[in-house]
């Protein structure tokens, strides 16, 4: 194709907000390490809440009352949604989403964008679901801070998973632009 | 650092031994052997990087580091490193292990992993001084 790489490409749906993000060479490595660290941090935050719930103590000052709430399967669902969304997002070929033709047909771009949408919808659904679990299961029942921690851990797990996916995406697409500029 | 000689090897082996000593003490002093998982985690941490490093990069473009397997190895490596630090904290938060055991196993794990990093940094120079 002889269409020049301009800032305004009429075939584009999503504009890349960082078109000329030419960072140093090691930024990609740092970004990927950062994404992996955030990923582990997210999951360990939630596992901390789950382990803490399994070894839960009675409320402070009342040693005879059993713990009123535990981490159940409903708490695991938003994290699983976010993990699936992250998997879907990272399985997509990023050049295909960017809409540069030259390989594949135009419908492949459409399908790639559909899968990208499904992935981001799963991640956003996970985040929204974690907030819903926090409010419906913990805040509305007026538990003490000892137990609402489970809900906050769930929310922070999903936020960190989303941050990890974003960092991974940016650090992987930055370098392709960089390499592209180099190879010209 | 290119002149890394036998003194470096001896120093690093001492640091490695001290790291393992800390981890084993953190298990044995409280007779709760769960922190030994930290040693296993940190020993396994550089493994994905080492395995996947040979999957990319031996193409004609030597400086191109944008292949998927290498990224996957780095991702898994940093995940495992954060796991090594997070596991004792989680165990100590739930009062399965004592806070002292948590601190000792974290310090020991950091020493072990730092030894591995320093070893690879010190002895990598010889075979790759052309780039």
Boltz contact constraints between the chains, C-beta under 6 A:
constraints:
  - contact:
      token1: [A, 32]
      token2: [B, 71]
      max_distance: 6.0
  - contact:
      token1: [A, 32]
      token2: [B, 74]
      max_distance: 6.0
  - contact:
      token1: [A, 32]
      token2: [B, 75]
      max_distance: 6.0
  - contact:
      token1: [A, 33]
      token2: [B, 74]
      max_distance: 6.0
  - contact:
      token1: [A, 33]
      token2: [B, 78]
      max_distance: 6.0
  - contact:
      token1: [A, 36]
      token2: [B, 75]
      max_distance: 6.0
  - contact:
      token1: [A, 36]
      token2: [B, 78]
      max_distance: 6.0
  - contact:
      token1: [A, 36]
      token2: [B, 79]
      max_distance: 6.0
  - contact:
      token1: [A, 37]
      token2: [B, 78]
      max_distance: 6.0
  - contact:
      token1: [A, 37]
      token2: [B, 82]
      max_distance: 6.0
  - contact:
      token1: [A, 39]
      token2: [B, 79]
      max_distance: 6.0
  - contact:
      token1: [A, 40]
      token2: [B, 79]
      max_distance: 6.0
  - contact:
      token1: [A, 40]
      token2: [B, 82]
      max_distance: 6.0
  - contact:
      token1: [A, 40]
      token2: [B, 83]
      max_distance: 6.0
  - contact:
      token1: [A, 41]
      token2: [B, 82]
      max_distance: 6.0
  - contact:
      token1: [A, 44]
      token2: [B, 86]
      max_distance: 6.0
  - contact:
      token1: [A, 48]
      token2: [B, 90]
      max_distance: 6.0
  - contact:
      token1: [A, 48]
      token2: [B, 93]
      max_distance: 6.0
  - contact:
      token1: [A, 51]
      token2: [B, 90]
      max_distance: 6.0
  - contact:
      token1: [A, 51]
      token2: [B, 94]
      max_distance: 6.0
  - contact:
      token1: [A, 52]
      token2: [B, 94]
      max_distance: 6.0
  - contact:
      token1: [A, 55]
      token2: [B, 94]
      max_distance: 6.0
  - contact:
      token1: [A, 175]
      token2: [B, 66]
      max_distance: 6.0
